[in-house]
Amino acid sequence: MSFLDNRFVNFFKGFAVTGKQPVKPRVTVEYPEQKRQMPERRHGRHVLNRYEDGMEKCIGCELCAGVCPAKCIYVRGADNPPDTPVSPGERYGFVYEINFLRCIHCDMCVEACPTEAITESKLFEFSFTNRDDAIYTKSELVVDDTGKPKVLPWEDWKPGDDQNTSGWVRATAPSGRADLEGTPLWSGELGYGVRPAQAGQSDPTAADYAADFDIALREVEGAELKGVGVSSTRPTRSGEWAPGRS
């Protein structure tokens, strides 16, 4: 009978696993009525930036297309017109296309760009009714005359989606040099100027902790981040580096 008893007990143990789920705290939200705050370094829709004088940053070097693992970027450079140059260099991006049906938002194109021409915003709420709309052209990617990203009919931009673009690039010391930590070594952008550096890792009050709203369910249940040694309630940035502030 002990064998049968064990089977009987195990049968109800299985139901107990499912039965205790409804009483646990919910981790889902009623999207789109309720929306979570986006992390500072979220990878969203790309933009092509301009210098503060209005000239385009893209020099048509095609490095972004070469490094893209999804092969979703197509670039063709051309010589700058002598009388009306488009960019400060000898060449500019004559053709620039991104196929967002392929893009995996890895941000490798941002890292490869030598002029900070391409960055990623926080916009993720955009969808298409046909495949042609998913292929963004240069006219759709380049910021407007005020430096703001162009809003397309199928995009739902929210306040702050254009802030902290590709923030992870500015998170630590440029070129790995500790003495340059917090020192901007990037050029200004039309409409935004020189974006401020994010605090580096040597400042314990501004360490790159994940936000409380970004804790995974498995970490909450485990009440511990294995190998890190902190509780499931992660510390967040304080003061001026608090999450959500630009």
C-alpha positions as CSV (number, residue, x, y, z in Angstrom):
1,M,0.0,0.0,0.0
2,S,2.9,2.3,0.5
3,F,3.6,2.4,-3.2
4,L,-0.1,3.3,-3.9
5,D,0.0,5.9,-1.1
6,N,3.0,7.6,-2.6
7,R,1.3,7.8,-6.0
8,F,-1.8,9.2,-4.4
9,V,0.2,11.9,-2.6
10,N,2.3,12.8,-5.6
11,F,-0.9,13.1,-7.6
12,F,-2.2,15.9,-5.4
13,K,1.3,17.5,-5.1
14,G,1.1,18.1,-8.8
15,F,-2.2,19.9,-8.5
16,A,-0.7,21.9,-5.6
17,V,1.9,23.4,-7.9
18,T,-0.8,24.8,-10.1
19,G,-3.3,25.6,-7.3
20,K,-0.9,28.0,-5.5
21,Q,-0.3,30.1,-8.5
22,P,-3.5,32.3,-8.3
23,V,-2.6,33.5,-4.8
24,K,0.9,34.7,-5.9
25,P,1.5,38.3,-6.7
26,R,0.8,39.1,-10.3
27,V,3.7,40.1,-12.5
28,T,1.7,41.0,-15.6
29,V,0.2,44.4,-16.5
30,E,-2.9,45.2,-18.5
31,Y,-1.1,46.4,-21.7
32,P,-1.7,48.8,-23.4
33,E,-3.8,50.5,-20.6
34,Q,-0.9,50.0,-18.2
35,K,2.7,50.4,-19.4
36,R,5.9,49.7,-17.6
37,Q,8.6,52.3,-17.4
38,M,11.3,51.6,-20.0
39,P,14.9,51.1,-18.9
40,E,17.3,53.9,-19.6
41,R,19.2,51.8,-22.2
42,R,16.4,50.2,-24.0
43,H,17.1,49.4,-27.7
44,G,14.3,50.8,-29.8
45,R,13.8,52.3,-33.3
46,H,16.9,53.7,-34.9
47,V,17.5,57.3,-35.8
48,L,20.1,59.0,-38.0
49,N,21.5,62.1,-36.2
50,R,22.7,65.5,-37.4
51,Y,25.4,67.8,-36.0
52,E,24.4,70.9,-34.2
53,D,24.9,72.9,-37.4
54,G,22.4,70.7,-39.2
55,M,24.8,68.6,-41.2
56,E,24.3,64.8,-41.3
57,K,26.7,62.7,-39.2
58,C,26.6,59.7,-41.5
59,I,29.6,59.5,-43.8
60,G,28.5,56.5,-45.8
61,C,31.4,54.3,-44.5
62,E,29.0,51.2,-44.4
63,L,30.5,49.9,-41.2
64,C,27.1,49.5,-39.6
65,A,26.0,47.4,-42.6
66,G,29.1,45.3,-42.3
67,V,28.8,44.5,-38.6
68,C,25.1,43.9,-38.6
69,P,24.5,40.2,-37.7
70,A,21.0,40.2,-39.2
71,K,22.1,41.9,-42.5
72,C,19.2,44.3,-42.2
73,I,21.1,47.5,-43.0
74,Y,21.8,48.6,-46.6
75,V,24.1,51.6,-47.1
76,R,25.6,53.2,-50.1
77,G,27.9,56.2,-49.9
78,A,28.5,59.0,-52.4
79,D,30.9,61.9,-52.7
80,N,29.7,65.1,-51.1
81,P,28.7,67.8,-53.6
82,P,31.4,70.5,-53.4
83,D,29.0,73.4,-53.2
84,T,26.3,71.9,-51.0
85,P,28.0,69.2,-48.8
86,V,25.6,66.9,-46.8
87,S,28.2,65.9,-44.2
88,P,31.5,67.3,-43.0
89,G,33.5,64.4,-44.6
90,E,34.3,63.6,-48.2
91,R,31.4,61.3,-48.5
92,Y,27.9,60.9,-47.1
93,G,25.2,58.3,-46.8
94,F,23.4,58.5,-50.2
95,V,21.2,55.5,-49.5
96,Y,20.4,54.2,-46.0
97,E,17.8,51.5,-45.3
98,I,16.9,49.4,-42.3
99,N,14.6,46.3,-42.6
100,F,12.9,46.1,-39.2
101,L,11.5,42.7,-40.0
102,R,15.1,41.5,-39.7
103,C,16.5,43.8,-37.1
104,I,17.2,42.3,-33.7
105,H,18.1,45.6,-32.0
106,C,21.5,44.4,-30.8
107,D,23.0,47.9,-31.1
108,M,26.1,46.7,-32.8
109,C,25.6,49.2,-35.6
110,V,25.7,52.0,-32.9
111,E,29.0,50.6,-31.5
112,A,30.6,50.4,-34.9
113,C,29.6,53.9,-36.1
114,P,32.7,56.2,-36.0
115,T,30.6,59.4,-36.0
116,E,27.7,58.5,-33.7
117,A,25.4,58.9,-36.7
118,I,23.1,56.1,-35.8
119,T,21.6,55.6,-32.4
120,E,18.6,53.8,-31.0
121,S,15.6,55.5,-29.3
122,K,13.3,53.9,-26.8
123,L,10.4,53.6,-29.2
124,F,9.2,50.0,-29.5
125,E,5.5,50.6,-30.2
126,F,5.4,50.5,-34.0
127,S,3.8,48.0,-36.3
128,F,3.3,47.6,-40.0
129,T,0.3,46.7,-42.3
130,N,2.6,45.9,-45.2
131,R,6.2,44.8,-45.7
132,D,7.2,48.0,-47.5
133,D,6.5,50.1,-44.4
134,A,9.0,47.9,-42.4
135,I,11.9,49.0,-44.6
136,Y,12.8,52.4,-43.3
137,T,14.5,54.7,-45.8
138,K,17.0,57.5,-45.1
139,S,14.3,60.2,-45.3
140,E,12.4,58.4,-42.5
141,L,15.4,57.8,-40.3
142,V,17.2,61.2,-40.4
143,V,16.0,63.5,-37.7
144,D,14.1,66.7,-38.7
145,D,15.3,70.2,-38.7
146,T,14.8,70.5,-35.0
147,G,16.7,67.3,-34.2
148,K,13.6,65.3,-33.3
149,P,12.9,61.9,-34.8
150,K,10.3,61.8,-37.5
151,V,7.0,60.4,-36.4
152,L,5.5,58.0,-38.9
153,P,1.8,57.2,-39.0
154,W,2.3,53.7,-37.5
155,E,4.5,54.8,-34.6
156,D,3.3,55.6,-31.1
157,W,5.9,57.9,-29.6
158,K,5.8,58.7,-25.9
159,P,7.5,61.6,-24.0
160,G,11.1,60.6,-23.3
161,D,11.4,58.0,-26.1
162,D,14.0,60.2,-27.8
163,Q,16.0,60.7,-24.6
164,N,19.1,58.7,-23.5
165,T,19.5,57.2,-27.0
166,S,21.9,54.3,-26.8
167,G,22.7,55.3,-23.3
168,W,24.9,52.2,-22.7
169,V,27.5,53.7,-25.0
170,R,28.0,56.6,-22.6
171,A,27.8,54.5,-19.4
172,T,31.5,53.9,-18.6
173,A,34.9,55.4,-19.3
174,P,35.5,56.2,-22.9
175,S,38.0,53.8,-24.5
176,G,38.3,52.0,-21.2
177,R,40.4,54.8,-19.6
178,A,39.4,55.4,-16.0
179,D,40.8,59.0,-16.0
180,L,38.2,59.8,-18.7
181,E,35.2,58.5,-16.8
182,G,32.3,60.9,-17.1
183,T,34.1,63.0,-19.7
184,P,32.0,63.4,-23.0
185,L,34.1,62.4,-26.0
186,W,31.2,62.4,-28.4
187,S,29.9,65.2,-30.6
188,G,26.8,67.2,-30.0
189,E,23.4,66.5,-31.7
190,L,21.0,68.9,-33.3
191,G,18.3,69.8,-30.8
192,Y,20.1,68.1,-27.9
193,G,23.6,69.4,-27.8
194,V,26.3,67.2,-26.1
195,R,24.4,64.5,-24.3
196,P,25.7,64.1,-20.7
197,A,27.8,61.1,-19.7
198,Q,26.2,58.4,-17.5
199,A,27.9,57.8,-14.2
200,G,30.5,55.1,-14.3
201,Q,31.2,52.0,-12.2
202,S,33.6,53.7,-9.8
203,D,30.8,55.7,-8.2
204,P,28.9,53.3,-5.9
205,T,25.9,55.6,-5.8
206,A,25.5,55.5,-9.6
207,A,26.5,51.9,-10.3
208,D,24.6,50.3,-13.2
209,Y,22.0,48.5,-11.2
210,A,18.9,47.3,-12.9
211,A,15.6,49.0,-11.9
212,D,13.2,47.4,-9.5
213,F,10.6,47.0,-12.2
214,D,13.0,45.0,-14.2
215,I,13.5,42.1,-11.7
216,A,12.8,38.7,-13.2
217,L,10.2,36.5,-11.6
218,R,12.7,33.8,-10.9
219,E,14.8,36.2,-9.0
220,V,11.8,37.3,-6.9
221,E,10.9,33.8,-6.0
222,G,14.5,32.9,-5.2
223,A,14.9,36.1,-3.1
224,E,18.5,36.2,-4.2
225,L,20.6,36.9,-7.2
226,K,22.8,33.9,-7.4
227,G,26.5,34.8,-7.6
228,V,25.9,38.4,-6.9
229,G,25.0,38.3,-3.2
230,V,22.2,40.9,-3.1
231,S,18.5,40.5,-2.2
232,S,15.8,40.4,-4.9
233,T,15.0,44.0,-4.2
234,R,17.8,45.5,-6.3
235,P,19.3,48.9,-5.4
236,T,18.6,51.6,-7.9
237,R,20.3,54.8,-8.8
238,S,19.8,57.6,-6.4
239,G,19.6,61.4,-6.8
240,E,20.1,62.7,-10.3
241,W,20.8,59.3,-11.7
242,A,17.4,57.8,-10.6
243,P,15.8,55.7,-13.3
244,G,13.5,57.5,-15.6
245,R,15.3,60.8,-15.4
246,S,17.0,62.2,-18.4
